[in-house]
Amino acid sequence: MFKGLQQKWKVSGWQLLLIITTFALGGSLCGYSGRKILGLFAIDSSLPRVILYLLIITLLWPLCVLIISIPLGQFAFFKNYINKIGRRIFGKRRQTTDNKPQEETTMVHHPSSIVRIAIFASGAGSNARAIINHFRNSPAVTVALIVSNKPEAGVLKIASTENIPSLIIEKEKFFRGNAYVDELREKGIDFVVLAGFLWKVPSALIKAYQNKIINIHPALLPKYGGKGMYGAHVHEAVIANKETESGITIHYVDELYDHGSIILQAKCEVTENDTPESLAGKIHTLEHLHYPTAVETLLTKH
């Protein structure tokens, strides 16, 4: 059963434990709060009392699990989970006054079609794989292209295995040409996700995809950002400065390194025994947990 849930929700074993804990504690808080609220009503008849109690806990449950999810670091998961329940209950379409369905709008320019994203990566592609897995069966979003500046990058092997088209880019055309905007448009790309991409994004690409390019950084910006601050360099600096916490920052991309508006941050503890390698492991866990759901939230918000 637990393996089935882990595969269904696309989470690690550790996150599954936190999710189950959140369900349990949230349910307990909901039941306790429901009884307290019910006590405010002078209802002697058992049936109306039961009906009122069920109504109260139905309304309380989403709030309670969201409250519990915050300290357990599962807010993004439960926000998405509750949104999905809401869409199933109320439907994915809204009715207009003439009873014709009205399409939900998204942040992309053609909401009636599947949103096509391109993932830019320079390395092994673990974040790319997490995003691909997250949207594997999505009716609304698809990973349509993998872009890399390194022909030997592991992310290209992932693209081949998943039968996703790939594009290897060259520095001259990327920085002094059209930044491959024509190629992206030819593929129908709506949104760009940087997942361990080490080149600075040129202005031509930023202008073509204004507010539609996001990046994930392995630290809590504005700390430990800027040119040269990536991967192990970041973790080494965090440990050298005896920080007690680190984390990830998901942000929009602009013309400066690690500078765009912050979308989401998630934290982890840094202990005295941490090494750059052990800290990297903690950061990867946060990345794989939060990046796919952050992308989904951005692409489906109203």
C-alpha positions as CSV (number, residue, x, y, z in Angstrom):
1,M,0.0,0.0,0.0
2,F,2.7,2.4,1.0
3,K,4.7,1.8,-2.2
4,G,1.5,2.4,-4.2
5,L,1.0,5.7,-2.5
6,Q,4.7,6.6,-3.0
7,Q,4.4,6.0,-6.7
8,K,1.0,7.7,-7.0
9,W,2.2,10.9,-5.3
10,K,5.7,10.7,-6.8
11,V,7.4,11.2,-3.4
12,S,10.3,9.7,-1.5
13,G,9.8,7.3,1.4
14,W,10.7,10.0,3.9
15,Q,8.3,12.5,2.4
16,L,5.5,9.8,2.5
17,L,6.1,9.4,6.2
18,L,5.7,13.2,6.7
19,I,2.6,13.2,4.6
20,I,1.0,10.4,6.5
21,T,1.9,12.1,9.8
22,T,0.3,15.3,8.5
23,F,-2.9,13.5,7.7
24,A,-3.0,11.9,11.2
25,L,-2.2,15.1,13.1
26,G,-4.4,17.2,10.9
27,G,-7.3,14.8,11.4
28,S,-6.8,14.9,15.2
29,L,-6.7,18.7,15.2
30,C,-9.8,18.7,13.0
31,G,-11.7,16.4,15.3
32,Y,-10.7,18.2,18.5
33,S,-11.6,21.7,17.0
34,G,-14.9,20.3,15.6
35,R,-16.0,19.1,19.1
36,K,-15.1,22.4,20.7
37,I,-17.1,24.3,18.1
38,L,-20.0,21.9,18.3
39,G,-20.1,22.6,22.1
40,L,-21.0,26.2,21.3
41,F,-24.4,25.0,20.0
42,A,-27.2,24.0,22.2
43,I,-28.5,21.1,20.2
44,D,-29.9,18.1,22.2
45,S,-31.2,16.0,19.3
46,S,-28.6,13.4,18.2
47,L,-29.2,13.5,14.4
48,P,-28.9,17.3,13.9
49,R,-25.9,17.2,16.2
50,V,-24.2,14.5,14.0
51,I,-25.1,16.4,10.8
52,L,-23.7,19.7,12.2
53,Y,-20.5,18.0,13.4
54,L,-19.9,16.4,10.0
55,L,-20.4,19.8,8.3
56,I,-18.0,21.5,10.7
57,I,-15.2,18.9,10.3
58,T,-15.7,18.9,6.5
59,L,-15.1,22.7,6.5
60,L,-12.3,22.5,9.1
61,W,-10.2,19.6,7.6
62,P,-8.5,21.5,4.8
63,L,-7.5,24.3,7.2
64,C,-6.2,21.9,9.8
65,V,-4.0,19.8,7.5
66,L,-2.6,23.0,6.0
67,I,-1.7,24.3,9.4
68,I,0.0,21.0,10.4
69,S,1.8,20.8,7.0
70,I,3.7,24.0,7.5
71,P,6.0,22.9,10.3
72,L,6.4,19.5,8.6
73,G,7.5,21.1,5.4
74,Q,4.6,19.6,3.4
75,F,2.5,22.8,2.7
76,A,3.2,22.7,-1.1
77,F,2.0,19.1,-1.3
78,F,-1.2,19.6,0.7
79,K,-2.0,22.9,-1.1
80,N,-1.8,21.0,-4.4
81,Y,-3.7,18.0,-3.0
82,I,-6.6,20.1,-1.7
83,N,-6.8,22.0,-4.9
84,K,-7.1,18.7,-6.8
85,I,-9.9,17.6,-4.5
86,G,-11.7,20.9,-5.1
87,R,-11.4,20.5,-8.9
88,R,-12.8,17.0,-8.7
89,I,-15.7,18.2,-6.6
90,F,-16.6,21.4,-8.4
91,G,-15.3,20.4,-11.8
92,K,-12.6,21.8,-14.0
93,R,-14.9,24.1,-15.9
94,R,-17.0,27.0,-14.7
95,Q,-20.5,27.5,-16.0
96,T,-21.4,30.9,-17.6
97,T,-24.9,32.4,-17.5
98,D,-25.8,30.7,-20.8
99,N,-24.8,27.3,-19.4
100,K,-21.9,26.9,-21.7
101,P,-18.6,25.7,-20.1
102,Q,-15.9,28.4,-19.8
103,E,-12.3,27.2,-19.9
104,E,-10.1,27.8,-17.0
105,T,-7.3,30.3,-17.7
106,T,-3.6,29.8,-17.0
107,M,-0.6,32.1,-17.1
108,V,0.3,30.8,-20.6
109,H,-0.9,32.3,-23.9
110,H,-3.1,29.5,-25.1
111,P,-4.9,28.0,-22.1
112,S,-7.0,25.6,-24.1
113,S,-4.0,23.4,-25.1
114,I,-1.4,21.4,-23.2
115,V,1.3,23.6,-21.7
116,R,4.6,22.6,-23.2
117,I,7.7,23.2,-21.1
118,A,11.4,23.0,-21.9
119,I,13.9,22.0,-19.3
120,F,17.4,23.5,-19.5
121,A,20.1,21.4,-17.7
122,S,23.9,21.1,-17.8
123,G,24.4,18.0,-15.6
124,A,23.0,14.6,-14.6
125,G,19.4,15.9,-14.6
126,S,17.9,14.6,-11.3
127,N,15.6,17.6,-11.1
128,A,14.6,17.2,-14.8
129,R,13.8,13.5,-14.0
130,A,11.6,14.6,-11.0
131,I,9.7,17.1,-13.2
132,I,9.3,14.5,-16.0
133,N,7.9,12.0,-13.5
134,H,5.6,14.5,-11.9
135,F,4.0,15.4,-15.2
136,R,4.1,12.0,-16.8
137,N,0.3,11.5,-16.8
138,S,-0.7,15.1,-16.6
139,P,-3.5,16.1,-19.0
140,A,-2.4,19.8,-18.8
141,V,1.4,20.0,-18.8
142,T,4.1,18.1,-20.8
143,V,7.8,18.2,-20.9
144,A,8.3,18.8,-24.6
145,L,12.0,19.5,-24.9
146,I,15.3,19.0,-23.0
147,V,18.0,21.6,-23.7
148,S,21.7,21.2,-22.7
149,N,24.9,23.1,-23.3
150,K,26.9,19.9,-22.8
151,P,26.7,17.0,-25.2
152,E,27.9,14.6,-22.5
153,A,25.3,15.7,-19.9
154,G,23.4,12.9,-18.2
155,V,20.1,14.8,-18.7
156,L,20.4,14.0,-22.5
157,K,20.3,10.2,-21.6
158,I,17.2,10.8,-19.6
159,A,15.6,12.6,-22.6
160,S,16.5,9.6,-24.9
161,T,15.1,7.1,-22.4
162,E,11.9,9.1,-22.1
163,N,11.6,9.7,-25.8
164,I,11.7,13.5,-25.2
165,P,13.2,15.6,-28.0
166,S,16.5,17.2,-27.0
167,L,18.5,20.2,-28.2
168,I,22.3,20.8,-27.7
169,I,23.0,24.5,-27.8
170,E,26.2,26.3,-28.7
171,K,27.6,29.4,-26.8
172,E,28.0,31.6,-29.9
173,K,24.4,31.3,-31.0
174,F,23.0,31.4,-27.5
175,F,24.7,34.6,-26.4
176,R,25.3,36.4,-29.7
177,G,22.5,35.0,-31.9
178,N,18.8,34.6,-31.2
179,A,19.3,32.5,-28.1
180,Y,17.5,29.6,-29.8
181,V,14.2,31.5,-29.5
182,D,13.2,30.3,-33.0
183,E,13.8,26.7,-32.1
184,L,11.8,27.0,-28.9
185,R,8.9,28.6,-30.7
186,E,9.1,25.9,-33.4
187,K,8.6,23.3,-30.7
188,G,5.7,25.3,-29.3
189,I,7.4,25.9,-25.9
190,D,5.4,27.9,-23.5
191,F,7.5,27.9,-20.4
192,V,11.2,27.4,-19.6
193,V,12.5,25.6,-16.5
194,L,16.2,25.8,-15.6
195,A,17.3,22.7,-13.6
196,G,21.0,22.9,-13.0
197,F,21.7,25.0,-16.1
198,L,25.1,26.8,-15.6
199,W,25.0,29.4,-18.4
200,K,23.5,32.9,-17.7
201,V,20.3,33.3,-19.7
202,P,20.7,36.1,-22.4
203,S,18.3,39.0,-22.7
204,A,16.9,37.8,-26.0
205,L,15.5,34.6,-24.4
206,I,14.3,36.5,-21.3
207,K,12.4,39.0,-23.5
208,A,10.9,36.3,-25.6
209,Y,9.7,34.4,-22.4
210,Q,9.0,37.3,-20.1
211,N,8.0,35.9,-16.6
212,K,8.0,32.4,-18.1
213,I,11.5,31.3,-17.1
214,I,12.2,30.0,-13.6
215,N,15.3,28.7,-11.9
216,I,16.1,26.8,-8.7
217,H,19.1,27.8,-6.6
218,P,20.6,25.5,-3.9
219,A,20.7,28.2,-1.1
220,L,18.4,30.7,0.5
221,L,18.8,33.8,-1.7
222,P,19.9,36.5,-1.5
223,K,22.6,34.6,0.4
224,Y,25.1,32.6,-1.6
225,G,24.0,33.7,-5.0
226,G,25.7,35.2,-8.0
227,K,28.3,34.2,-10.5
228,G,30.2,31.0,-9.7
229,M,27.8,30.1,-6.9
230,Y,26.4,26.7,-7.9
231,G,26.5,23.1,-6.7
232,A,29.3,22.3,-4.3
233,H,30.6,25.9,-4.3
234,V,27.4,26.9,-2.5
235,H,27.5,24.1,0.0
236,E,31.1,24.7,0.8
237,A,30.5,28.4,1.5
238,V,27.5,27.7,3.7
239,I,29.4,25.3,5.8
240,A,32.5,27.5,5.9
241,N,30.4,30.3,7.3
242,K,28.9,28.1,10.0
243,E,25.3,28.7,8.8
244,T,22.7,26.8,10.8
245,E,20.3,26.5,7.9
246,S,20.3,26.3,4.2
247,G,17.7,25.4,1.6
248,I,16.4,26.1,-1.9
249,T,15.1,29.2,-3.7
250,I,12.8,28.9,-6.7
251,H,12.7,32.3,-8.5
252,Y,11.9,34.0,-11.8
253,V,14.9,34.6,-14.1
254,D,16.0,38.1,-15.1
255,E,19.2,39.6,-16.6
256,L,21.2,39.2,-13.3
257,Y,22.4,36.0,-11.7
258,D,20.0,34.7,-9.0
259,H,18.2,38.0,-8.9
260,G,14.6,37.5,-10.1
261,S,11.5,37.6,-7.9
262,I,11.3,34.7,-5.4
263,I,8.5,32.2,-5.9
264,L,9.2,29.8,-3.1
265,Q,11.9,29.0,-0.5
266,A,12.3,25.8,1.6
267,K,14.8,25.3,4.4
268,C,16.8,22.5,6.0
269,E,19.1,22.3,9.0
270,V,22.8,22.5,8.7
271,T,24.6,20.6,11.5
272,E,28.1,20.7,12.7
273,N,28.7,17.2,11.2
274,D,27.5,18.2,7.7
275,T,29.8,18.0,4.8
276,P,29.2,19.6,1.4
277,E,28.2,16.1,0.2
278,S,25.7,15.5,3.0
279,L,24.3,19.0,2.7
280,A,23.9,18.5,-1.1
281,G,21.8,15.4,-0.3
282,K,19.5,17.5,1.9
283,I,19.2,20.1,-0.8
284,H,18.4,17.5,-3.5
285,T,15.6,16.2,-1.3
286,L,14.1,19.7,-1.1
287,E,14.5,20.3,-4.8
288,H,12.8,17.1,-5.9
289,L,10.0,17.7,-3.4
290,H,9.2,21.3,-4.2
291,Y,10.3,22.1,-7.8
292,P,7.8,19.9,-9.7
293,T,4.9,21.1,-7.6
294,A,6.0,24.8,-7.9
295,V,6.0,24.4,-11.6
296,E,2.6,22.9,-11.6
297,T,1.2,25.7,-9.3
298,L,2.6,28.4,-11.6
299,L,1.1,26.8,-14.7
300,T,-2.3,26.2,-13.3
301,K,-2.9,29.3,-11.2
302,H,-5.7,31.7,-12.1
